[in-house]
């Protein structure tokens, strides 16, 4: 059940991003490519350096959360989710 809700929220987010791209005169199909759409959004609204920072911190957080799940320590998982 949680997966269905997550997929619905993700789908609505992508559709919303597609309409934002349309307003910025960017092709709507580019919103459906995960990392590329974030790059376009950051380059249009902010700058590319912030995109690299966003990508790096996301990957580091993903690694830490997976390490805590492998270790099996729920407190570490909570700490890494908060950070």
Buried (B, 14 or more C-beta within 10 A) or exposed (E): EEEEEEEEEEEEEBEEBBEBBEEEEBEEEBBEEEEEBBBBBBEEEEEEEEBEEBBEEEEEEEEBBEEBEEEEEEEBBEEBEEE
